Amino acid sequence: MIATKARNTLRWWQRTWWVGMLALLPVGPVMEARSQSLSTLDETAESIIHYDAAEGRTDPIAGLEARLTNATAKLTYDSKRGYLPALLEALKIPVASQGLVFSKTSSQRDRISPRTPRAIYFNDEVAVGWVPGGQVVEIAAMDPQRGLMFYHLEQNPAGPPRFTRGDDCMRCHLDRRTLNVPGWLVRSTYTAPDGSPLAMVPGFINGHNSALAERWGGWYVTGLAAGDSHLGNLLTGGAELLTAASNPNRNLTNLDSLVDTRPYLAPGSDIVALMVLEHQSRLYNLLIHANYEARYARDWPANTAGGGPPAWARRRIEMAGEMLLEYLLFRDEAPLHGRVTGTPEFTEAFQRAGPQDSRGRSLREFDLQTRLFRHPCSYLVYSPAFDALPGEMKTYVWTRLAQILQGSDTSGVFNSLSEGERTAIREILRETKPEFAAYCPAAK
């Protein structure tokens, strides 16, 4: 009954546009975070989340700093690209994940242009931004408890390597587009020939929700999308905003006609890697949001003058949990209309990362014909951020996921999951995520 009420409220939320609901909900400090200043969370939220605290960080950069201190890791400075190659190796970020964005949409906007795009490299937990000649390497690293942490690594050959917290990133990475948590953001903008963003692409949502026709404005894209158009590789002038359908450069296997990629570590900007980055960006924001909401609900008496109804404290867990579940199970994914083909280096390496069940199935298997993945359940169910969900939230998510995958909930948005899809996901998770098996035991 409670889950049904949460889903009904969520349906209304989606019909009235997702950012509008966030402004209307009478929830706590997570919705009051201010992106206009360099402060991160408000005072009450900070007392619960401790986002700005220097101690207790558990993100990958905190781990790398510890390894540098005890000399179990070393970052070597490269004369052409500074610390970038060594940093990617230390963080196990594949070069094949490279995406090139030429819109001036970062703290290094003065150096970014269609001739000198910003390179983005990423894995499941970290994204690194690099611009030729830039004074810093930009880093966004996922802390399972606090959210996305931002760092700058100074490109100083005199060393030693020094990481500093990049609070200026919050001007973009803490607002309604990130669910008002310190989160990931992938944008699509109409872009002038000098790289200046002219306008956001109407309808574009950070994540796998948007059709390809709304994606990658301001980005270079290499790879083939057989049945779809997109806005990659497209410059526009003045008030003329070209559409994806009129894009002459949508299917490029190389960027030779547009930009000199020799300064970069890879020659392209892989379409499949960009799709993966978009998917995990919004899911991580939903995980952070779910984490925060559960912790605020747990601390409800301290957050509310005069107290508050316990039912609403539970309700905020349910609503955040339903939002997470729908995205986790790709219920709002924009369909593909034909084969998408990227570079084998990224596609094959990503799929090998597993884990696999006894039949060789994995949540990292691509489909790339009608949707992103073969099995519509995100691989980030294995992430430290998922594992770090507070007990109340994790119990809610596992319980609801078991109901959905066992077929006892086929109502509303989840009725589009076929019996075969439910069975495959259920079997894969039972073998590869032991914690799930406790909530969804195999039939005897």
TAJO-V974768 format. One record per residue. N is the residue number from 1. RES is the residue in one letter. PHI is phi in degrees with one decimal (* if undefined). Layout:
{{N	RES	PHI} {N	RES	PHI}}
//
This chain:
{{1	M	*} {2	I	-63.8} {3	A	-62.1} {4	T	-63.5} {5	K	-62.2} {6	A	-63.0} {7	R	-67.4} {8	N	-62.3} {9	T	-64.2} {10	L	-66.2} {11	R	-60.5} {12	W	-60.9} {13	W	-57.7} {14	Q	-70.7} {15	R	-69.5} {16	T	-98.8} {17	W	79.7} {18	W	-63.1} {19	V	-72.9} {20	G	-65.7} {21	M	-63.8} {22	L	-63.0} {23	A	-75.6} {24	L	-91.7} {25	L	-63.0} {26	P	-83.7} {27	V	-104.6} {28	G	-93.1} {29	P	-59.4} {30	V	-60.0} {31	M	-86.2} {32	E	-108.0} {33	A	-60.8} {34	R	-103.3} {35	S	-92.9} {36	Q	-73.7} {37	S	-112.9} {38	L	-81.4} {39	S	-65.6} {40	T	-96.4} {41	L	-94.0} {42	D	-72.3} {43	E	-61.7} {44	T	-66.9} {45	A	-63.0} {46	E	-61.9} {47	S	-66.7} {48	I	-101.4} {49	I	-88.6} {50	H	60.8} {51	Y	-62.2} {52	D	-84.3} {53	A	-64.5} {54	A	-75.6} {55	E	-91.7} {56	G	80.9} {57	R	-68.7} {58	T	-127.0} {59	D	-77.8} {60	P	-59.2} {61	I	-71.1} {62	A	-59.8} {63	G	-66.5} {64	L	-65.8} {65	E	-59.0} {66	A	-64.5} {67	R	-68.6} {68	L	-65.8} {69	T	-65.6} {70	N	-93.2} {71	A	64.4} {72	T	-91.2} {73	A	-140.9} {74	K	-146.7} {75	L	-109.7} {76	T	-93.1} {77	Y	-83.6} {78	D	-100.6} {79	S	-66.0} {80	K	-96.0} {81	R	-126.6} {82	G	64.3} {83	Y	-84.0} {84	L	-54.0} {85	P	-59.8} {86	A	-67.3} {87	L	-65.0} {88	L	-61.1} {89	E	-66.0} {90	A	-65.4} {91	L	-94.2} {92	K	57.9} {93	I	-100.1} {94	P	-72.7} {95	V	-61.1} {96	A	-66.4} {97	S	-78.7} {98	Q	-55.3} {99	G	-124.4} {100	L	-115.4} {101	V	-115.6} {102	F	-105.9} {103	S	-78.7} {104	K	-80.6} {105	T	-130.0} {106	S	-153.3} {107	S	-66.2} {108	Q	-103.2} {109	R	-57.4} {110	D	-66.4} {111	R	-97.9} {112	I	-92.6} {113	S	-161.1} {114	P	-59.2} {115	R	-84.9} {116	T	-132.4} {117	P	-67.0} {118	R	-86.5} {119	A	-92.4} {120	I	-115.8} {121	Y	-124.1} {122	F	-154.5} {123	N	-131.1} {124	D	-69.3} {125	E	-129.5} {126	V	-137.5} {127	A	-126.4} {128	V	-124.3} {129	G	-114.3} {130	W	-141.2} {131	V	-122.0} {132	P	-53.9} {133	G	79.6} {134	G	-69.2} {135	Q	-81.8} {136	V	-140.0} {137	V	-100.2} {138	E	-91.3} {139	I	-136.5} {140	A	-120.8} {141	A	-126.5} {142	M	-85.1} {143	D	-95.0} {144	P	-57.7} {145	Q	-98.3} {146	R	-99.4} {147	G	110.0} {148	L	-78.6} {149	M	-103.8} {150	F	-115.7} {151	Y	-136.4} {152	H	-119.1} {153	L	-109.7} {154	E	-66.1} {155	Q	-86.1} {156	N	-117.4} {157	P	-65.5} {158	A	-73.2} {159	G	48.0} {160	P	-70.9} {161	P	-56.9} {162	R	-132.5} {163	F	-98.6} {164	T	-127.2} {165	R	-69.2} {166	G	-100.8} {167	D	-65.4} {168	D	-64.1} {169	C	-63.9} {170	M	-67.0} {171	R	-60.1} {172	C	-113.2} {173	H	-97.3} {174	L	-147.6} {175	D	-159.2} {176	R	-64.0} {177	R	-68.1} {178	T	-106.7} {179	L	64.2} {180	N	59.0} {181	V	-125.8} {182	P	-64.4} {183	G	-140.9} {184	W	-84.4} {185	L	-147.6} {186	V	-116.9} {187	R	-111.5} {188	S	-135.0} {189	T	-132.6} {190	Y	-68.5} {191	T	-129.9} {192	A	-75.8} {193	P	-58.5} {194	D	-93.2} {195	G	95.7} {196	S	-70.4} {197	P	-72.0} {198	L	-93.4} {199	A	-166.6} {200	M	-70.0} {201	V	-70.2} {202	P	-58.4} {203	G	87.1} {204	F	-70.3} {205	I	-123.3} {206	N	-60.6} {207	G	142.2} {208	H	-87.7} {209	N	-72.9} {210	S	-81.9} {211	A	-63.6} {212	L	-58.2} {213	A	-63.2} {214	E	-102.3} {215	R	-98.4} {216	W	71.5} {217	G	-63.4} {218	G	89.4} {219	W	-119.5} {220	Y	-85.7} {221	V	-139.3} {222	T	-117.0} {223	G	129.2} {224	L	-116.7} {225	A	-122.7} {226	A	-63.7} {227	G	-111.8} {228	D	-133.4} {229	S	-104.1} {230	H	-147.9} {231	L	-100.8} {232	G	-67.4} {233	N	65.1} {234	L	-119.5} {235	L	-108.3} {236	T	-129.7} {237	G	-120.5} {238	G	56.9} {239	A	-87.7} {240	E	-79.6} {241	L	-106.6} {242	L	-71.5} {243	T	-99.1} {244	A	-60.1} {245	A	-63.6} {246	S	-96.0} {247	N	-76.6} {248	P	-78.6} {249	N	-113.0} {250	R	-72.9} {251	N	-114.5} {252	L	-117.1} {253	T	-91.1} {254	N	-150.2} {255	L	-108.8} {256	D	-56.8} {257	S	-82.0} {258	L	-116.2} {259	V	-157.6} {260	D	-83.6} {261	T	-94.0} {262	R	-61.7} {263	P	-68.6} {264	Y	-98.5} {265	L	-78.3} {266	A	-136.4} {267	P	-86.1} {268	G	-132.7} {269	S	-138.8} {270	D	-67.5} {271	I	-64.8} {272	V	-70.3} {273	A	-60.1} {274	L	-64.8} {275	M	-65.6} {276	V	-65.1} {277	L	-59.5} {278	E	-64.2} {279	H	-59.6} {280	Q	-73.8} {281	S	-61.2} {282	R	-72.1} {283	L	-64.6} {284	Y	-62.9} {285	N	-62.0} {286	L	-68.5} {287	L	-66.1} {288	I	-62.4} {289	H	-58.8} {290	A	-63.6} {291	N	-61.7} {292	Y	-60.3} {293	E	-60.9} {294	A	-64.9} {295	R	-72.3} {296	Y	-67.3} {297	A	-63.2} {298	R	-63.8} {299	D	-100.2} {300	W	-52.2} {301	P	-58.7} {302	A	-73.8} {303	N	-91.5} {304	T	-122.6} {305	A	-63.5} {306	G	79.4} {307	G	82.8} {308	G	-158.7} {309	P	-66.7} {310	P	-55.7} {311	A	-61.3} {312	W	-71.2} {313	A	-59.8} {314	R	-71.3} {315	R	-63.6} {316	R	-68.1} {317	I	-65.3} {318	E	-64.5} {319	M	-66.9} {320	A	-64.3} {321	G	-65.6} {322	E	-67.0} {323	M	-58.9} {324	L	-64.6} {325	L	-63.1} {326	E	-62.1} {327	Y	-74.4} {328	L	-56.6} {329	L	-97.9} {330	F	58.8} {331	R	-71.7} {332	D	-115.9} {333	E	-75.9} {334	A	-72.0} {335	P	-72.6} {336	L	-93.6} {337	H	-119.8} {338	G	161.8} {339	R	-61.9} {340	V	-108.3} {341	T	-128.0} {342	G	-111.9} {343	T	-82.0} {344	P	-60.0} {345	E	-58.6} {346	F	-75.4} {347	T	-57.0} {348	E	-71.2} {349	A	-65.7} {350	F	-61.8} {351	Q	-68.6} {352	R	-68.4} {353	A	-66.3} {354	G	58.8} {355	P	-76.0} {356	Q	-116.9} {357	D	-87.3} {358	S	-67.2} {359	R	-100.0} {360	G	79.5} {361	R	-87.3} {362	S	-147.5} {363	L	-73.5} {364	R	-97.0} {365	E	-70.1} {366	F	-82.6} {367	D	-104.2} {368	L	61.5} {369	Q	-117.6} {370	T	-118.1} {371	R	-158.1} {372	L	-71.8} {373	F	-116.8} {374	R	-66.1} {375	H	-107.5} {376	P	-76.8} {377	C	-149.2} {378	S	-70.5} {379	Y	-63.2} {380	L	-74.0} {381	V	-64.0} {382	Y	-92.8} {383	S	-76.6} {384	P	-57.3} {385	A	-66.1} {386	F	-68.3} {387	D	-62.3} {388	A	-86.4} {389	L	-56.8} {390	P	-55.6} {391	G	-53.6} {392	E	-63.1} {393	M	-72.5} {394	K	-65.1} {395	T	-60.4} {396	Y	-62.9} {397	V	-65.7} {398	W	-63.8} {399	T	-62.4} {400	R	-67.3} {401	L	-63.9} {402	A	-63.1} {403	Q	-59.5} {404	I	-66.5} {405	L	-76.4} {406	Q	-84.1} {407	G	89.1} {408	S	-80.2} {409	D	-125.4} {410	T	-117.9} {411	S	-90.1} {412	G	55.4} {413	V	-66.7} {414	F	-82.4} {415	N	-71.1} {416	S	-82.1} {417	L	-77.2} {418	S	-74.6} {419	E	-61.4} {420	G	-65.1} {421	E	-66.2} {422	R	-60.1} {423	T	-64.1} {424	A	-63.2} {425	I	-63.0} {426	R	-59.1} {427	E	-68.5} {428	I	-63.8} {429	L	-67.3} {430	R	-57.8} {431	E	-83.1} {432	T	-105.7} {433	K	-135.0} {434	P	-53.0} {435	E	-59.3} {436	F	-67.0} {437	A	-58.6} {438	A	-66.7} {439	Y	-91.7} {440	C	-139.2} {441	P	-67.3} {442	A	-68.4} {443	A	-66.5} {444	K	-92.9}}
//
